[in-house]
Amino acid sequence: MKTQTQPKVTRNPEFKTITFSVSLPEASEVRVTGDFTEWSLEGVPLHQVGYGEWATTLELLPGEHEY
């Protein structure tokens, strides 16, 4: 029986780590969308990191992005 190995996940050095954060105390859910998601309606969820504080970290190509 042949076993399959999982590919190694390596960070692409061309990408930059970008953190989106926002303070929205009344929010129950926060998402960000932009050209990096092709403006999808689902967007990328932010996670609650404190009372009313939301954040997510993405790997994006360097340059300007609209969101």
C-alpha positions in Angstrom: 0.0 0.0 0.0 1.4 3.3 -1.0 1.2 6.1 1.5 0.7 9.7 0.5 2.7 12.4 2.2 1.3 15.9 2.8 3.1 18.6 0.9 5.1 21.0 2.9 3.5 24.4 3.4 6.1 27.1 3.0 5.6 30.8 3.2 6.1 32.5 -0.2 8.8 35.2 0.3 7.1 37.3 -2.3 4.0 37.8 0.0 3.8 40.2 2.9 1.9 39.6 6.1 -0.8 42.2 6.6 -3.0 42.4 9.6 -6.5 44.0 9.4 -8.0 45.1 12.7 -10.9 47.2 13.7 -12.8 48.2 16.9 -16.5 47.4 16.6 -18.0 46.7 20.0 -21.6 46.1 18.7 -20.6 43.7 15.9 -21.3 40.0 16.1 -19.4 39.3 12.9 -16.8 41.2 10.8 -15.5 40.4 7.4 -13.1 42.2 5.0 -13.3 41.9 1.2 -11.3 43.6 -1.5 -9.3 43.1 -4.7 -7.4 40.3 -2.9 -10.6 38.3 -2.7 -11.9 39.4 -6.1 -14.6 41.3 -4.1 -16.3 38.2 -2.9 -19.5 38.8 -0.9 -18.3 36.2 1.7 -15.0 38.1 2.3 -12.5 37.0 4.9 -13.8 36.7 8.5 -12.1 38.7 11.3 -11.8 37.0 14.6 -12.7 38.6 17.9 -9.4 39.3 19.8 -10.8 41.2 22.7 -14.0 43.1 23.7 -15.1 44.7 20.4 -11.7 44.2 18.8 -11.5 42.2 15.6 -8.5 41.1 13.5 -7.3 38.8 10.8 -3.9 38.3 9.2 -3.5 37.7 5.4 -0.5 37.0 3.1 -0.8 39.5 0.2 1.5 40.4 -2.7 3.3 43.7 -2.1 1.7 46.8 -3.5 -1.5 48.8 -3.1 -4.8 46.9 -2.5 -8.4 48.2 -2.4 -10.7 46.9 0.4 
